């Protein structure tokens, strides 16, 4: 029998995948910051999906918050520079990034 912790973690993107998708999102809005976000993976126990702690390092915080609000269909408070992504939100973000494919890289 498989360990319950082994399967959920493999369903969710890595910290670097989420960070890269957020970087491409910043490029989409014209932000040239080399590292516009910092992402830390927060593993949860009991078979729960991981959470992702995200810090916006870019000076263009508001346009990035607006774009993330559109993608994740949830609001972010004005002035917020850090937030948590659920495992499912990270999957949504990475799926969108993969669907954009080469188009996002050309921006």
DSSP file (Angstrom, degrees, kcal/mol; ACC not computed):
  #  RESIDUE AA STRUCTURE BP1 BP2  ACC     N-H-->O    O-->H-N    N-H-->O    O-->H-N    TCO  KAPPA ALPHA  PHI   PSI    X-CA   Y-CA   Z-CA
    1    1 A X              0   0    0      0, 0.0     2,-0.1     0, 0.0     3,-0.1   0.000 360.0 360.0 360.0 137.9    0.0    0.0    0.0
    2    2 A X        -     0   0    0      1,-0.1     2,-0.2     2,-0.1     0, 0.0  -0.410 360.0-104.6 -75.2 148.9    1.3    3.5   -0.9
    3    3 A X    >>  -     0   0    0      1,-0.1     4,-1.0    -2,-0.1     3,-0.8  -0.534  24.2-133.2 -68.7 135.5    2.0    6.1    1.8
    4    4 A X  H 3> S+     0   0    0      1,-0.2     4,-0.9    -2,-0.2    -1,-0.1   0.793 105.2  55.5 -63.9 -26.0   -0.7    8.7    1.9
    5    5 A X  H 3> S+     0   0    0      1,-0.2     4,-1.0     2,-0.2    -1,-0.2   0.770  98.8  62.9 -75.9 -24.3    1.9   11.5    1.9
    6    6 A X  H <> S+     0   0    0     -3,-0.8     4,-0.9     1,-0.2    -1,-0.2   0.892 102.1  46.8 -70.0 -40.1    3.6   10.3   -1.3
    7    7 A X  H  X S+     0   0    0     -4,-1.0     4,-0.6     1,-0.2     3,-0.3   0.929 107.3  49.6 -76.0 -45.7    0.7   10.8   -3.6
    8    8 A X  H >< S+     0   0    0     -4,-0.9     3,-1.2     1,-0.2     4,-0.5   0.907 107.8  54.4 -62.3 -40.4   -0.7   14.3   -2.9
    9    9 A X  H >< S+     0   0    0     -4,-1.0     3,-1.2     1,-0.3    -1,-0.2   0.864 103.6  55.6 -61.5 -35.6    2.7   16.0   -3.0
   10   10 A X  H 3< S+     0   0    0     -4,-0.9    -1,-0.3    -3,-0.3    -2,-0.2   0.675  99.3  62.4 -72.5 -15.1    3.4   14.7   -6.5
   11   11 A X  T << S+     0   0    0     -3,-1.2     2,-0.3    -4,-0.6    -1,-0.2   0.624  96.7  71.2 -81.0 -13.9    0.1   16.2   -7.8
   12   12 A X  S <  S-     0   0    0     -3,-1.2    76,-0.1    -4,-0.5    75,-0.1  -0.769  88.5-102.5-111.4 149.7    1.3   19.7   -7.0
   13   13 A X        -     0   0    0     -2,-0.3    -1,-0.1    74,-0.3    78,-0.1  -0.217  37.4-108.6 -67.8 156.6    3.9   21.9   -8.7
   14   14 A X     >  -     0   0    0      1,-0.1     4,-2.1    -4,-0.1     5,-0.2  -0.321  30.8-105.3 -76.2 165.1    7.3   22.4   -7.3
   15   15 A X  H  > S+     0   0    0      1,-0.2     4,-2.5     2,-0.2     5,-0.2   0.901 122.1  51.6 -56.3 -43.7    8.4   25.7   -5.8
   16   16 A X  H  > S+     0   0    0      1,-0.2     4,-2.4     2,-0.2    -1,-0.2   0.853 106.7  53.1 -68.2 -34.4   10.5   26.4   -8.9
   17   17 A X  H  > S+     0   0    0      2,-0.2     4,-2.2     1,-0.2    -1,-0.2   0.929 112.0  44.9 -64.2 -44.2    7.6   25.8  -11.3
   18   18 A X  H  X S+     0   0    0     -4,-2.1     4,-2.3     2,-0.2    -2,-0.2   0.923 113.5  50.3 -65.0 -43.8    5.4   28.2   -9.4
   19   19 A X  H  X S+     0   0    0     -4,-2.5     4,-2.1     1,-0.2    -2,-0.2   0.903 110.8  49.2 -61.7 -42.1    8.2   30.8   -9.3
   20   20 A X  H  X S+     0   0    0     -4,-2.4     4,-2.4     2,-0.2    -1,-0.2   0.902 110.7  49.9 -65.4 -41.7    8.9   30.5  -13.0
   21   21 A X  H  X S+     0   0    0     -4,-2.2     4,-1.9     1,-0.2    -1,-0.2   0.896 111.1  49.2 -64.7 -38.9    5.2   30.9  -13.9
   22   22 A X  H  X S+     0   0    0     -4,-2.3     4,-2.0     2,-0.2    -1,-0.2   0.878 109.3  52.9 -66.7 -36.4    5.0   34.0  -11.7
   23   23 A X  H  X S+     0   0    0     -4,-2.1     4,-2.1     2,-0.2    -2,-0.2   0.922 109.3  48.7 -63.3 -43.2    8.1   35.3  -13.4
   24   24 A X  H  X S+     0   0    0     -4,-2.4     4,-2.2     1,-0.2    -1,-0.2   0.854 107.8  55.3 -64.9 -34.4    6.5   34.8  -16.9
   25   25 A X  H  X S+     0   0    0     -4,-1.9     4,-1.3     2,-0.2    -1,-0.2   0.906 107.3  49.6 -62.2 -42.1    3.3   36.5  -15.6
   26   26 A X  H  <>S+     0   0    0     -4,-2.0     5,-2.8     1,-0.2     3,-0.3   0.899 108.9  52.2 -63.8 -41.0    5.5   39.5  -14.7
   27   27 A X  H ><5S+     0   0    0     -4,-2.1     3,-1.6     1,-0.2    -1,-0.2   0.896 103.4  59.7 -61.3 -40.3    7.0   39.5  -18.1
   28   28 A X  H 3<5S+     0   0    0     -4,-2.2    -1,-0.2     1,-0.3    -2,-0.2   0.862 106.9  45.4 -55.9 -38.2    3.5   39.5  -19.6
   29   29 A X  T 3<5S-     0   0    0     -4,-1.3    -1,-0.3    -3,-0.3    -2,-0.2   0.394 125.7-101.1 -90.7   5.6    2.7   42.8  -17.9
   30   30 A X  T < 5S+     0   0    0     -3,-1.6     2,-0.6     1,-0.3    -3,-0.2   0.652  70.1 148.7  90.3  16.3    6.0   44.3  -19.0
   31   31 A X      < -     0   0    0     -5,-2.8    -1,-0.3    -6,-0.2     5,-0.1  -0.752  27.0-170.9 -87.1 122.4    7.9   43.9  -15.7
   32   32 A X        +     0   0    0     -2,-0.6    -1,-0.1     3,-0.0    -5,-0.1   0.287  36.1 136.5 -97.3  10.0   11.6   43.4  -16.3
   33   33 A X    >   -     0   0    0      1,-0.1     3,-0.6    -7,-0.1    25,-0.1  -0.359  53.6-139.9 -58.8 132.4   12.6   42.6  -12.7
   34   34 A X  T 3  S+     0   0    0      1,-0.3     2,-0.4     2,-0.1    -1,-0.1   0.923  96.5  17.9 -63.1 -46.2   14.9   39.6  -12.7
   35   35 A X  T 3  S+     0   0    0      1,-0.1    -1,-0.3    22,-0.0    22,-0.1  -0.747  70.8 167.1-126.3  82.0   13.3   38.0   -9.7
   36   36 A X    <   +     0   0    0     -3,-0.6    21,-2.6    -2,-0.4    22,-1.7   0.688  66.7  31.6 -73.0 -16.6    9.8   39.5   -9.3
   37   37 A X  E     -A   56   0A   0     19,-0.3     2,-0.4    20,-0.2    19,-0.2  -0.960  60.6-151.7-137.2 153.2    8.6   36.9   -6.8
   38   38 A X  E     -A   55   0A   0     17,-2.2    17,-2.6    -2,-0.3     2,-0.4  -0.998  20.3-167.9-121.2 133.2   10.0   34.7   -4.1
   39   39 A X  E     -A   54   0A   0     -2,-0.4     2,-0.4    15,-0.2    15,-0.2  -0.969   8.5-172.9-124.6 134.7    8.2   31.4   -3.4
   40   40 A X  E     -A   53   0A   0     13,-2.4    13,-2.9    -2,-0.4     2,-0.4  -0.995  22.2-132.4-124.8 133.4    8.5   29.0   -0.5
   41   41 A X  E     -A   52   0A   0     -2,-0.4     2,-0.7    11,-0.2    11,-0.2  -0.705  16.4-162.0 -84.0 129.2    6.8   25.6   -0.4
   42   42 A X  E     -A   51   0A   0      9,-3.6     9,-2.4    -2,-0.4     2,-0.1  -0.886  10.1-151.3-114.5  99.2    5.0   25.0    2.9
   43   43 A X        -     0   0    0     -2,-0.7     2,-0.3     7,-0.2     7,-0.1  -0.456   8.8-153.4 -70.9 141.1    4.4   21.2    3.3
   44   44 A X        -     0   0    0      4,-0.5     3,-0.3    -2,-0.1     2,-0.1  -0.868  10.9-127.7-113.3 149.9    1.3   20.3    5.4
   45   45 A X  S >  S+     0   0    0     -2,-0.3     3,-0.6     1,-0.2     4,-0.0  -0.416  79.4  50.7 -91.9 168.1    0.9   17.1    7.3
   46   46 A X  T 3  S-     0   0    0      1,-0.2    -1,-0.2    -2,-0.1     3,-0.1   0.734 126.5 -64.7  80.2  23.8   -2.0   14.6    7.2
   47   47 A X  T 3  S+     0   0    0     -3,-0.3    -1,-0.2     1,-0.2     2,-0.1   0.596  93.3 146.4  77.3   9.7   -2.1   14.2    3.4
   48   48 A X    <   -     0   0    0     -3,-0.6    -4,-0.5     1,-0.1    -1,-0.2  -0.497  56.1 -99.6 -79.1 150.4   -3.2   17.9    2.9
   49   49 A X        -     0   0    0     -2,-0.1    -1,-0.1     1,-0.1    38,-0.1  -0.312  45.1-102.4 -64.6 152.2   -2.0   19.7   -0.2
   50   50 A X        -     0   0    0    -42,-0.1    37,-0.5    -7,-0.1     2,-0.3  -0.245  28.5-137.1 -69.7 163.4    1.0   22.0    0.2
   51   51 A X  E     -A   42   0A   0     -9,-2.4    -9,-3.6    35,-0.2     2,-0.5  -0.839   9.8-139.9-114.6 158.4    0.7   25.8    0.5
   52   52 A X  E     -AB  41  85A   0     33,-2.5    33,-2.8    -2,-0.3     2,-0.6  -0.979   4.5-148.3-124.3 119.8    3.0   28.3   -1.2
   53   53 A X  E     -AB  40  84A   0    -13,-2.9   -13,-2.4    -2,-0.5     2,-0.4  -0.788  23.0-168.0 -86.6 121.3    4.2   31.4    0.5
   54   54 A X  E     -AB  39  83A   0     29,-3.2    29,-2.3    -2,-0.6     2,-0.5  -0.934  12.4-170.9-118.4 132.3    4.6   34.1   -2.2
   55   55 A X  E     -AB  38  82A   0    -17,-2.6   -17,-2.2    -2,-0.4     2,-0.7  -0.987  20.0-138.2-119.9 127.9    6.3   37.5   -1.8
   56   56 A X  E     +A   37   0A   0     25,-3.5   -19,-0.3    -2,-0.5   -20,-0.1  -0.771  25.7 172.9 -84.8 114.8    6.1   40.1   -4.5
   57   57 A X        +     0   0    0    -21,-2.6   -20,-0.2    -2,-0.7    -1,-0.2   0.651  46.5 100.3 -94.1 -19.9    9.6   41.6   -4.8
   58   58 A X  S    S-     0   0    0    -22,-1.7     3,-0.2     1,-0.1   -22,-0.0  -0.264  74.9-131.9 -67.4 151.7    8.8   43.7   -7.9
   59   59 A X  S    S+     0   0    0      1,-0.2     2,-1.6     2,-0.1     3,-0.3   0.759 100.5  73.5 -72.1 -25.1    8.1   47.4   -7.7
   60   60 A X     >  +     0   0    0      1,-0.2     4,-1.3     2,-0.1    -1,-0.2  -0.407  59.0 145.3 -87.7  60.1    5.0   46.9   -9.9
   61   61 A X  H  >  +     0   0    0     -2,-1.6     4,-2.7    -3,-0.2    -1,-0.2   0.905  61.7  54.5 -67.4 -43.7    3.0   45.1   -7.2
   62   62 A X  H  > S+     0   0    0     -3,-0.3     4,-2.5     1,-0.2     5,-0.2   0.927 107.9  47.0 -63.7 -47.6   -0.5   46.4   -8.1
   63   63 A X  H  > S+     0   0    0      1,-0.2     4,-2.1     2,-0.2    -1,-0.2   0.883 114.1  50.2 -60.4 -34.6   -0.5   45.3  -11.8
   64   64 A X  H  X S+     0   0    0     -4,-1.3     4,-2.5     2,-0.2    -2,-0.2   0.909 110.2  49.2 -68.7 -41.7    0.8   41.9  -10.6
   65   65 A X  H  X S+     0   0    0     -4,-2.7     4,-2.3     2,-0.2    -2,-0.2   0.908 111.1  50.6 -62.0 -41.5   -1.9   41.6   -7.9
   66   66 A X  H  X S+     0   0    0     -4,-2.5     4,-1.8     2,-0.2    -2,-0.2   0.918 111.4  47.4 -62.8 -43.9   -4.6   42.5  -10.5
   67   67 A X  H  X S+     0   0    0     -4,-2.1     4,-2.1     1,-0.2    -2,-0.2   0.917 112.7  48.8 -64.8 -43.4   -3.3   39.9  -13.0
   68   68 A X  H  X S+     0   0    0     -4,-2.5     4,-2.9     1,-0.2     5,-0.2   0.875 107.7  55.9 -63.7 -36.9   -3.2   37.2  -10.3
   69   69 A X  H  X>S+     0   0    0     -4,-2.3     4,-1.1     1,-0.2     5,-0.9   0.903 108.6  47.8 -60.4 -41.8   -6.8   38.2   -9.2
   70   70 A X  H  <5S+     0   0    0     -4,-1.8    -2,-0.2     2,-0.2    -1,-0.2   0.924 116.0  43.1 -64.5 -45.3   -8.0   37.6  -12.7
   71   71 A X  H  <5S+     0   0    0     -4,-2.1    -2,-0.2     1,-0.2    -1,-0.2   0.911 123.9  34.1 -69.2 -43.8   -6.2   34.2  -13.0
   72   72 A X  H  <5S-     0   0    0     -4,-2.9    -1,-0.2     2,-0.2    -2,-0.2   0.486  99.3-131.5 -94.2  -3.4   -7.1   32.9   -9.6
   73   73 A X  T  <5S+     0   0    0     -4,-1.1     2,-0.3    -5,-0.2    -3,-0.2   0.907  71.1 104.1  49.3  49.6  -10.6   34.5   -9.4
   74   74 A X      < -     0   0    0     -5,-0.9    -2,-0.2    -6,-0.2    -1,-0.2  -0.983  68.8-111.9-150.9 152.8   -9.9   35.9   -5.9
   75   75 A X        -     0   0    0     -2,-0.3     2,-0.4    -3,-0.1    -9,-0.1  -0.455  16.6-154.2 -86.8 157.2   -9.1   39.4   -4.6
   76   76 A X        -     0   0    0     -2,-0.1     3,-0.1     7,-0.0    -7,-0.1  -0.994  27.7-112.1-126.1 136.5   -5.9   40.7   -3.0
   77   77 A X    >   -     0   0    0     -2,-0.4     3,-1.8     1,-0.1     2,-0.0  -0.322  39.7 -95.3 -66.5 146.7   -5.9   43.6   -0.6
   78   78 A X  T 3  S+     0   0    0      1,-0.2    -1,-0.1     3,-0.0     3,-0.1  -0.367 110.6  20.0 -58.5 138.0   -4.3   46.8   -1.7
   79   79 A X  T 3  S+     0   0    0      1,-0.3     2,-0.3    -3,-0.1    -1,-0.2   0.331  85.5 141.6  85.2  -8.3   -0.8   47.1   -0.5
   80   80 A X    <   +     0   0    0     -3,-1.8    -1,-0.3     1,-0.2     3,-0.1  -0.502  20.7 172.1 -69.9 129.8   -0.3   43.3    0.1
   81   81 A X        +     0   0    0     -2,-0.3   -25,-3.5     1,-0.2     2,-0.3   0.432  64.8  41.3-116.5  -3.5    3.1   42.2   -0.9
   82   82 A X  E     +B   55   0A   0    -27,-0.2     2,-0.3   -25,-0.0   -27,-0.2  -0.996  62.0 153.8-142.7 149.9    2.9   38.6    0.4
   83   83 A X  E     -B   54   0A   0    -29,-2.3   -29,-3.2    -2,-0.3     2,-0.4  -0.964  37.3-104.8-161.7 170.0    0.2   36.0    0.4
   84   84 A X  E     -B   53   0A   0     -2,-0.3     2,-0.4   -31,-0.2   -31,-0.2  -0.882  22.1-155.1-108.0 138.3   -0.4   32.2    0.4
   85   85 A X  E     -B   52   0A   0    -33,-2.8   -33,-2.5    -2,-0.4     2,-0.1  -0.921  17.2-132.4-106.0 137.3   -1.4   30.1   -2.6
   86   86 A X     >  -     0   0    0     -2,-0.4     4,-2.2   -35,-0.2     5,-0.2  -0.375  29.1-105.4 -76.4 166.6   -3.2   26.9   -2.0
   87   87 A X  H  > S+     0   0    0    -37,-0.5     4,-2.0     1,-0.2   -74,-0.3   0.901 122.9  50.6 -58.5 -41.6   -2.1   23.8   -3.8
   88   88 A X  H  > S+     0   0    0      2,-0.2     4,-2.3     1,-0.2    -1,-0.2   0.867 108.2  51.6 -67.7 -36.5   -5.0   24.0   -6.2
   89   89 A X  H  > S+     0   0    0      2,-0.2     4,-2.5     1,-0.2    -1,-0.2   0.889 108.8  51.6 -65.9 -38.1   -4.3   27.7   -7.0
   90   90 A X  H  X S+     0   0    0     -4,-2.2     4,-2.6     2,-0.2     5,-0.2   0.902 109.2  50.2 -64.0 -40.5   -0.7   26.7   -7.8
   91   91 A X  H  X S+     0   0    0     -4,-2.0     4,-2.7     2,-0.2     5,-0.2   0.926 110.4  50.2 -62.2 -44.6   -2.0   24.0  -10.1
   92   92 A X  H  X S+     0   0    0     -4,-2.3     4,-2.2     1,-0.2    -2,-0.2   0.922 112.3  47.6 -57.9 -46.2   -4.3   26.6  -11.8
   93   93 A X  H  X S+     0   0    0     -4,-2.5     4,-2.1     2,-0.2    -2,-0.2   0.923 114.6  44.4 -63.1 -47.0   -1.3   29.0  -12.2
   94   94 A X  H  X S+     0   0    0     -4,-2.6     4,-2.5     2,-0.2    -1,-0.2   0.872 111.6  53.7 -68.9 -37.3    1.1   26.3  -13.6
   95   95 A X  H  X S+     0   0    0     -4,-2.7     4,-2.2    -5,-0.2    -1,-0.2   0.925 110.1  47.6 -62.0 -44.3   -1.6   24.9  -15.9
   96   96 A X  H  X S+     0   0    0     -4,-2.2     4,-2.0    -5,-0.2    -2,-0.2   0.904 110.8  52.4 -61.6 -41.8   -2.2   28.4  -17.4
   97   97 A X  H  X S+     0   0    0     -4,-2.1     4,-1.5     1,-0.2     7,-0.2   0.912 110.4  47.1 -61.1 -44.2    1.5   28.9  -17.8
   98   98 A X  H  < S+     0   0    0     -4,-2.5    -1,-0.2     1,-0.2    -2,-0.2   0.866 109.8  53.4 -68.0 -35.9    1.8   25.6  -19.7
   99   99 A X  H  < S+     0   0    0     -4,-2.2    -1,-0.2     1,-0.2    -2,-0.2   0.860 106.5  52.6 -66.8 -34.6   -1.2   26.5  -21.9
  100  100 A X  H >< S+     0   0    0     -4,-2.0     3,-1.7     1,-0.2     4,-0.4   0.848  86.7 158.4 -67.5 -33.8    0.5   29.8  -22.8
  101  101 A X  T >X  -     0   0    0     -4,-1.5     4,-0.9     1,-0.3     3,-0.9  -0.136  66.4  -2.5  51.4-131.6    3.6   27.8  -23.8
  102  102 A X  H 3> S+     0   0    0      1,-0.2     4,-1.5     2,-0.2    -1,-0.3   0.743 124.7  72.0 -65.4 -24.8    6.0   29.6  -26.1
  103  103 A X  H <> S+     0   0    0     -3,-1.7     4,-0.7     1,-0.2    -1,-0.2   0.890  98.3  47.5 -58.7 -40.5    3.7   32.6  -26.3
  104  104 A X  H <4 S+     0   0    0     -3,-0.9     3,-0.5    -4,-0.4    -1,-0.2   0.841 108.8  55.0 -70.1 -32.7    4.5   33.6  -22.8
  105  105 A X  H  < S+     0   0    0     -4,-0.9    -1,-0.2     1,-0.2    -2,-0.2   0.783 104.4  54.0 -72.4 -25.5    8.2   33.2  -23.5
  106  106 A X  H  <        0   0    0     -4,-1.5    -1,-0.2     1,-0.2    -2,-0.2   0.688 360.0 360.0 -81.1 -17.4    8.1   35.5  -26.5
  107  107 A X     <        0   0    0     -4,-0.7    -1,-0.2    -3,-0.5    -2,-0.1   0.503 360.0 360.0 -62.4 360.0    6.6   38.4  -24.5
